[in-house]
Structures are given as structure tokens and as C-alpha cells.
């Protein structure tokens, strides 16, 4: 029941499709697939330079 709620309630259509295509999907597999999709999404954002949630670097200079 929890697995079905995750599948129906997920916002990412690609991940939902993968969950629906997985045979023998149990809660553990469902959670693993969702974690992988979330991690992959974050990595792609980092690689494409999406700066919405990135950390700004501040360099300190020493005074002379």
C-alpha cells in the first residue's frame, strides 16, 4: 500500500514510469529507485551549472 502511494504520488514522470515497469516491485526496490533518481537529478543540475541552490565561494585577501 505504501509502495503504491509512492508510485502514484511521485512528481517525476520518468521515475514513475521506471517504477511501473519494474517487475516484482516491493517497497525496498521502490525506495532504492527513488533515491537513485533523486541523486542523479542533483548530479545533472551540478553538471549543467544550475546555480539556484549552489554555494557561492568568497575568497579572502590579506591586506598589505
Backbone as a chain_set.jsonl record, in Angstrom:
{"seq": "XXXXXXXXXXXXXXXXXXXXXXXXXXXXXXXXXXXXXXXXXXXXXXXXXXXXXXXXXXXXXXXX", "coords": {"N": [[0.816, -1.183, 0.0], [1.909, 1.272, 0.825], [3.942, 1.422, -1.038], [2.449, 1.712, -3.4], [1.335, 4.229, -2.986], [3.603, 5.818, -3.103], [4.372, 5.45, -5.783], [2.141, 6.536, -7.134], [2.144, 9.126, -6.137], [4.488, 10.413, -6.822], [6.332, 13.072, -8.352], [7.992, 13.131, -10.584], [7.789, 12.101, -13.804], [9.394, 10.354, -15.306], [10.663, 8.76, -13.395], [8.401, 7.632, -12.221], [7.468, 6.125, -14.368], [9.571, 4.278, -14.601], [9.278, 2.943, -12.156], [6.773, 1.761, -12.522], [7.356, 0.018, -14.579], [9.018, -1.843, -13.441], [9.39, -5.162, -12.573], [8.084, -7.203, -9.98], [8.116, -5.278, -7.979], [8.871, -4.11, -4.859], [8.639, -2.493, -1.634], [11.245, -1.846, -0.795], [12.763, -1.902, -3.206], [11.419, 0.125, -4.534], [11.995, 2.392, -2.96], [14.789, 2.451, -3.302], [15.02, 2.955, -6.092], [13.859, 5.492, -6.214], [15.657, 6.971, -4.628], [17.988, 6.784, -6.18], [17.144, 8.141, -8.479], [16.747, 10.706, -7.425], [19.343, 11.395, -6.582], [20.684, 11.301, -9.04], [19.371, 13.354, -10.417], [20.202, 15.586, -8.92], [22.958, 15.503, -9.457], [22.994, 15.963, -12.209], [22.015, 18.574, -12.293], [24.155, 19.878, -11.04], [26.162, 19.418, -12.94], [25.219, 20.798, -15.157], [25.389, 23.374, -14.414], [23.443, 24.669, -12.941], [22.695, 27.173, -10.876], [20.948, 27.758, -8.868], [20.698, 26.579, -6.303], [23.299, 26.552, -5.481], [26.445, 26.926, -3.765], [28.036, 29.924, -3.027], [31.331, 31.023, -3.567], [33.639, 32.692, -1.589], [36.487, 34.565, -1.699], [39.106, 35.393, 0.404], [41.294, 38.089, 0.831], [44.548, 38.989, 1.845], [45.483, 41.851, 3.643], [47.939, 44.27, 2.773]], "CA": [[0.0, 0.0, 0.0], [2.819, 2.415, 0.858], [4.612, 1.432, -2.337], [1.516, 2.254, -4.384], [1.201, 5.663, -2.73], [4.816, 6.452, -3.623], [4.295, 5.423, -7.248], [1.104, 7.47, -7.588], [2.363, 10.479, -5.652], [5.768, 10.97, -7.242], [6.175, 14.145, -9.333], [8.826, 12.898, -11.764], [7.159, 11.1, -14.679], [10.377, 9.359, -15.724], [10.818, 7.821, -12.281], [7.135, 6.896, -12.097], [7.445, 5.133, -15.454], [10.512, 3.211, -14.251], [8.669, 2.166, -11.081], [5.677, 0.963, -13.086], [7.917, -1.003, -15.461], [9.809, -2.787, -12.663], [8.647, -6.351, -12.153], [8.337, -7.596, -8.598], [8.442, -4.07, -7.22], [8.497, -4.074, -3.449], [8.921, -1.192, -1.03], [12.697, -1.614, -0.788], [13.16, -1.542, -4.571], [10.792, 1.409, -4.816], [12.792, 3.419, -2.284], [16.097, 2.5, -3.959], [14.865, 3.62, -7.387], [13.604, 6.914, -5.948], [16.907, 7.567, -4.157], [18.886, 6.893, -7.327], [16.621, 9.211, -9.334], [16.99, 11.982, -6.748], [20.782, 11.644, -6.649], [21.008, 11.576, -10.43], [18.851, 14.682, -10.721], [21.094, 16.556, -8.287], [24.227, 15.483, -10.18], [22.778, 16.605, -13.507], [21.935, 20.015, -12.033], [25.523, 20.338, -10.793], [26.913, 19.362, -14.182], [24.715, 21.781, -16.116], [25.646, 24.709, -13.91], [22.258, 25.272, -12.325], [23.228, 27.835, -9.683], [19.848, 28.123, -7.976], [20.966, 26.123, -4.944], [24.72, 26.338, -5.303], [27.132, 27.715, -2.757], [28.928, 30.932, -3.587], [32.668, 30.986, -2.968], [34.186, 34.007, -1.275], [37.929, 34.492, -1.471], [39.601, 36.437, 1.285], [42.642, 38.543, 0.511], [45.239, 39.539, 3.007], [45.865, 43.264, 3.45], [49.388, 44.51, 2.889]], "C": [[0.865, 1.254, 0.0], [3.534, 2.553, -0.472], [3.725, 2.069, -3.391], [1.332, 3.761, -4.215], [2.412, 6.419, -3.237], [4.738, 6.543, -5.137], [3.292, 6.455, -7.751], [1.413, 8.916, -7.218], [3.65, 11.132, -6.105], [5.559, 11.987, -8.366], [6.919, 13.888, -10.642], [8.251, 11.764, -12.604], [8.125, 10.005, -15.113], [10.572, 8.305, -14.631], [9.554, 7.004, -12.093], [7.058, 5.799, -13.155], [8.374, 3.965, -15.125], [9.934, 2.333, -13.14], [7.577, 1.259, -11.616], [6.197, -0.169, -13.974], [8.683, -2.084, -14.706], [8.946, -3.961, -12.212], [9.034, -6.716, -10.728], [8.708, -6.423, -7.715], [7.939, -4.195, -5.785], [8.929, -2.721, -2.885], [10.406, -0.863, -1.058], [13.192, -1.193, -2.166], [12.63, -0.166, -4.933], [11.612, 2.551, -4.209], [14.154, 3.569, -2.941], [16.024, 3.24, -5.284], [14.651, 5.119, -7.195], [14.865, 7.629, -5.475], [17.885, 7.778, -5.307], [18.437, 8.032, -8.246], [16.897, 10.578, -8.724], [18.47, 12.362, -6.822], [21.204, 12.017, -8.06], [20.551, 12.97, -10.831], [19.749, 15.771, -10.142], [22.43, 16.64, -9.024], [24.101, 16.173, -11.529], [22.69, 18.124, -13.341], [23.321, 20.591, -11.789], [26.325, 20.405, -12.085], [26.471, 20.423, -15.18], [24.871, 23.212, -15.623], [24.422, 25.405, -13.368], [22.692, 25.849, -10.982], [22.156, 28.216, -8.686], [20.15, 27.753, -6.528], [22.45, 25.931, -4.676], [25.284, 27.279, -4.246], [28.054, 28.69, -3.461], [30.245, 30.898, -2.832], [33.137, 32.418, -2.77], [35.655, 33.833, -0.973], [38.342, 35.684, -0.623], [41.012, 36.812, 0.856], [43.257, 39.12, 1.764], [45.66, 40.971, 2.688], [47.357, 43.446, 3.612], [49.683, 45.89, 3.337]], "O": [[0.589, 2.198, -0.741], [3.713, 3.661, -0.978], [4.195, 2.878, -4.19], [1.189, 4.484, -5.201], [2.283, 7.534, -3.744], [5.008, 7.597, -5.713], [3.579, 7.176, -8.707], [0.985, 9.836, -7.916], [3.883, 12.302, -5.8], [4.709, 11.788, -9.233], [6.51, 14.381, -11.693], [8.227, 10.611, -12.174], [7.723, 8.852, -15.272], [10.636, 7.108, -14.913], [9.627, 5.803, -11.833], [6.632, 4.68, -12.869], [8.021, 2.805, -15.34], [10.084, 1.112, -13.177], [7.47, 0.105, -11.201], [5.543, -1.204, -14.102], [8.971, -3.138, -15.272], [7.916, -3.783, -11.562], [10.186, -6.552, -10.328], [9.524, -6.558, -6.804], [6.745, -4.363, -5.537], [9.518, -1.905, -3.594], [10.782, 0.279, -1.319], [13.956, -0.235, -2.286], [13.328, 0.622, -5.572], [11.885, 3.551, -4.873], [14.632, 4.689, -3.121], [16.885, 4.073, -5.572], [15.209, 5.925, -7.94], [15.119, 8.766, -5.873], [18.531, 8.822, -5.399], [19.266, 8.8, -8.733], [17.248, 11.513, -9.444], [18.808, 13.514, -7.092], [21.991, 12.944, -8.254], [21.28, 13.687, -11.516], [20.024, 16.769, -10.808], [22.974, 17.731, -9.196], [25.009, 16.892, -11.945], [23.231, 18.871, -14.156], [23.635, 21.676, -12.277], [27.086, 21.349, -12.297], [27.285, 20.896, -15.973], [24.525, 24.156, -16.333], [24.379, 26.635, -13.341], [23.02, 25.104, -10.059], [22.442, 28.943, -7.735], [19.882, 28.542, -5.621], [22.822, 25.222, -3.741], [24.674, 28.287, -3.889], [28.772, 28.317, -4.389], [30.27, 30.76, -1.609], [33.043, 33.248, -3.674], [36.033, 33.051, -0.1], [37.975, 36.826, -0.9], [41.827, 35.94, 0.554], [42.568, 39.666, 2.627], [46.135, 41.258, 1.589], [47.971, 42.841, 4.492], [50.85, 46.254, 3.485]]}, "num_chains": 1, "name": "protein.A"}
